[in-house]
Amino acid sequence: MKFVRFMDQSNEIKFGVLEDTNIRLFDRTFLDSKRQLTDQVIKLEEVRLLAPVEPSKVICVGLNYSLHIKEMKSSLNLKDTEPSKPDDPIVFLKPQTSVIGPGDKIIYPQISQRVDFEAELAAVIGKTIKGVTEEEASNAILGYTCANDVTARDLQQKDGQWTRGKSFDTFCPLGPWVVTDIDPSDLDIQLFLNGEVKQSSNTKYFITPVPRLISFISQVMTLNPGDVVLTGTPEGVGPMQPGDEVVVKIPAIGELGNTIIAEN
C-alpha cells in the first residue's frame, strides 16, 4: 500500500491510500490503528502532496555504506588508518522543522558555502517502541519513503560534529508517500541533480541493516508512531546550488523532487 498525506483544494490536510492515480481517503491519520477507509475518492492531480508524516524526531544514521566512508574521510577529517566501518552505528538527529515534502523548496542558508545532497531510504515507525529486538523492530515499521539528508558540509566540517550542518529548516525532504510491504535489504537508490545521476547504489550494501539500526536506536530512545529513521547515504554525495533540481529515486517507492532557492 502507498499511504499519502496531502492538502486538498480547501486547504485541509487529509490522509489516504494511493490507488493508481486516485486517492481513497481514510477517516483519520493512517498512523492510527483504528483508521478506516471511506468511500471518498479524490484524484492525485487535484491535491498537493505533503511530507507523509510529521515526526516528533528524525533519527539519522551516518556512514552506513563503506564507499561513502571512503569518500568522506578527508572532508570529515577522518584518518586513513581509521576502520572502514564504525563499531556502532553513528546516530544524530534532525529537528521537526527541517522536514518538508515533495515539491517544496530547499533553502540554501546564507552562512553556508557548500550544501550537499544525500539520498537515503527512510523507515517510518508505526508504533511506540523502546529497547526492542531486531524482530520487534521490523514489526514496528509502518513502511518506507524517500529522503534527502541535506547537509551544510562546510559547517559540518568546521564544527567537528553534525548538528548545525544537518539541522537547517528544509534540510529533510521526505516523500512522496509511505510504501508498506517492501524488503529494505535490496532496494536500488539514486539521486539526480538537474537530470544527471550523481548517486547510484543499493541498500544491500548497508553496513548495518534496517532492523538492527532501529533496534540499536531503540536502546537509546523511545520511538513514536510517525518518527522517521534515515538509514544512511551511499557514495557520490556532492554540492547543490540555488536553482538546481534534485530528485531522490527509489523505484520500489517513487521519486522525491525538490528545488533549491537562496535564503531571502
C-alpha positions in Angstrom: 0.0 0.0 0.0 1.0 3.6 -0.5 -0.1 5.9 2.3 -0.4 9.5 1.4 -0.7 12.7 3.4 -1.9 15.7 1.4 -3.7 19.0 1.3 -6.9 19.2 -0.8 -8.3 22.2 -2.6 -9.9 23.5 0.5 -6.5 23.5 2.3 -7.5 20.7 4.6 -4.9 18.1 5.5 -6.1 14.6 4.8 -4.8 11.0 4.6 -5.4 8.2 2.2 -4.2 5.3 0.1 -3.0 5.8 -3.4 -4.8 3.6 -5.9 -3.3 4.2 -9.4 -4.0 7.9 -10.0 -6.7 8.2 -7.3 -6.5 8.6 -3.5 -9.1 6.7 -1.4 -9.4 8.6 1.9 -9.0 7.4 5.4 -11.3 8.7 8.2 -8.2 9.7 10.2 -4.4 9.6 10.0 -3.0 6.3 8.7 -0.8 6.2 11.9 -4.0 5.4 13.9 -4.5 1.7 14.1 -8.3 2.3 14.2 -8.2 4.0 10.7 -10.9 3.0 8.2 -11.0 3.6 4.5 -14.0 5.6 3.3 -15.9 5.6 0.0 -14.5 9.1 -0.8 -12.0 9.3 -3.7 -10.0 12.2 -5.0 -7.7 12.5 -7.9 -4.0 12.7 -7.2 -3.6 15.6 -9.6 -6.0 17.6 -7.6 -4.1 17.6 -4.3 -0.7 18.8 -3.0 1.3 16.1 -1.5 2.9 16.8 1.9 5.7 15.1 3.8 3.9 11.8 4.5 4.4 12.2 8.3 5.1 14.8 10.9 7.7 13.1 13.0 8.4 14.1 16.6 12.0 13.4 15.6 14.1 12.3 12.7 16.9 10.0 13.7 19.7 9.7 11.1 22.4 7.2 10.7 25.8 8.4 9.3 28.4 6.4 7.4 26.4 3.3 6.7 28.0 2.5 3.3 31.7 1.6 3.1 32.3 3.5 -0.1 30.7 6.6 1.4 33.0 6.3 4.4 36.0 6.2 2.0 34.9 9.4 0.2 34.1 11.3 3.4 37.4 10.6 5.2 39.0 13.8 4.1 36.1 16.1 4.4 35.3 14.8 8.0 39.0 14.8 9.0 39.0 11.0 9.4 42.4 9.3 9.2 43.1 6.7 6.5 44.1 4.4 9.4 40.7 4.6 11.0 38.5 1.5 10.4 36.4 1.2 7.3 33.3 1.0 9.4 32.3 2.2 12.9 32.0 -0.2 15.8 28.4 1.0 16.4 26.0 3.0 14.1 26.7 6.7 14.2 23.4 8.4 15.2 22.3 12.0 15.1 19.1 14.0 14.9 17.3 16.4 12.6 14.6 18.6 14.1 10.9 18.5 13.0 11.4 22.0 11.5 13.8 20.5 8.9 11.0 18.3 7.3 9.5 19.3 4.0 7.5 17.4 1.4 7.8 16.7 -2.3 7.9 19.8 -4.5 8.9 22.1 -1.5 11.9 24.3 -1.7 15.2 23.6 0.0 16.6 26.8 1.4 20.3 27.4 0.8 21.4 29.3 4.0 23.4 32.4 3.7 26.0 31.2 6.3 27.0 28.2 4.3 29.2 28.0 1.2 28.5 24.3 0.4 25.2 22.5 0.7 25.2 18.8 -0.3 22.6 16.3 -1.3 22.4 12.8 0.3 19.9 10.3 -1.0 18.5 7.9 1.7 15.9 5.3 2.4 13.7 6.4 5.3 11.9 4.0 7.6 8.7 5.2 9.2 7.8 3.9 12.6 4.3 2.7 13.1 4.0 2.1 16.8 5.8 3.1 20.1 8.8 1.0 20.8 11.7 1.1 23.3 14.5 -1.4 23.8 13.2 -3.9 21.2 14.8 -6.8 19.4 15.5 -6.8 15.7 12.4 -8.8 15.0 10.3 -6.5 17.1 11.9 -3.5 15.3 10.9 -5.0 11.9 7.3 -5.4 13.1 7.2 -1.8 14.3 8.0 -0.4 10.8 4.9 1.0 9.1 6.7 1.4 5.8 9.4 3.3 3.8 9.8 6.6 1.9 12.5 8.6 0.1 14.6 11.1 2.0 17.3 13.7 1.3 19.6 14.3 4.2 20.6 17.8 3.1 23.9 18.9 4.7 25.8 22.2 5.0 29.1 20.3 4.5 31.4 23.3 5.3 29.7 23.8 8.7 29.7 20.1 9.5 33.5 20.1 8.9 34.0 23.3 10.8 32.1 22.2 13.8 33.5 18.7 14.1 30.0 17.5 14.9 26.9 17.4 12.8 24.0 19.1 14.5 24.3 22.6 12.9 25.2 21.4 9.4 22.2 18.9 9.3 19.5 20.9 11.1 18.6 23.9 9.0 14.9 24.4 8.1 14.0 22.5 4.9 17.0 20.2 5.2 14.9 17.0 5.4 12.7 16.4 2.4 10.5 13.3 2.7 8.1 11.6 0.3 6.3 11.2 -1.8 4.4 8.6 0.2 4.9 5.7 2.7 5.1 2.3 1.0 4.4 -0.8 3.0 5.4 -4.4 2.5 8.7 -3.9 0.8 12.1 -5.5 1.6 14.5 -2.8 2.7 17.6 -5.0 2.2 17.7 -4.9 -1.6 16.5 -1.6 -3.0 18.1 0.5 -5.7 18.6 4.1 -4.8 19.6 7.0 -7.0 19.9 10.8 -6.9 19.6 13.0 -9.9 20.9 16.6 -9.9 19.4 18.6 -12.8 18.7 15.3 -14.5 22.2 13.8 -14.1 22.8 10.7 -12.0 25.1 11.6 -9.1 24.4 8.7 -6.7 23.5 5.1 -7.7 23.7 2.2 -5.3 21.6 -0.4 -3.5 20.7 -0.9 0.2 22.2 -4.4 0.1 25.5 -2.5 0.7 24.3 -1.3 4.1 26.9 -1.9 6.9 24.1 -2.2 9.4 20.7 -3.4 8.1 17.5 -1.6 9.0 16.1 -3.9 11.7 19.4 -3.7 13.6 19.6 0.0 13.2 16.1 0.5 14.7 16.8 -2.0 17.5 20.0 -0.1 18.3 18.3 3.3 18.3 15.5 2.0 20.5 18.0 1.1 23.2 18.7 4.8 23.5 15.3 6.5 22.9 11.6 5.8 22.6 10.4 5.8 19.0 6.9 7.0 18.4 4.5 6.5 15.6 5.4 8.8 12.7 9.1 9.0 13.8 11.5 8.6 10.9 14.8 6.8 10.7 17.2 7.8 7.8 19.4 4.8 7.1 22.5 6.4 5.6 23.6 7.6 2.1 25.7 5.9 -0.5 28.8 7.3 -2.1 28.5 10.2 -4.6 27.4 13.0 -2.4 28.0 16.4 -3.7 27.1 20.1 -3.8 23.9 21.8 -4.9 23.3 25.4 -5.9 20.2 27.7 -5.9 18.2 27.0 -9.0 19.1 23.3 -9.0 16.6 20.5 -9.1 17.3 17.4 -7.0 15.4 14.1 -7.2 15.8 11.0 -5.0 14.6 7.9 -6.7 13.9 4.5 -5.1 12.0 2.6 -7.8 10.1 0.4 -5.3 8.8 3.6 -3.7 8.8 6.5 -6.1 10.5 9.9 -6.7 11.1 12.8 -4.3 11.8 16.0 -6.1 12.8 19.4 -4.7 14.4 22.6 -6.0 17.0 24.8 -4.2 16.5 28.5 -3.5 18.7 31.0 -1.9 17.8 32.3 1.6 15.9 35.6 1.4 
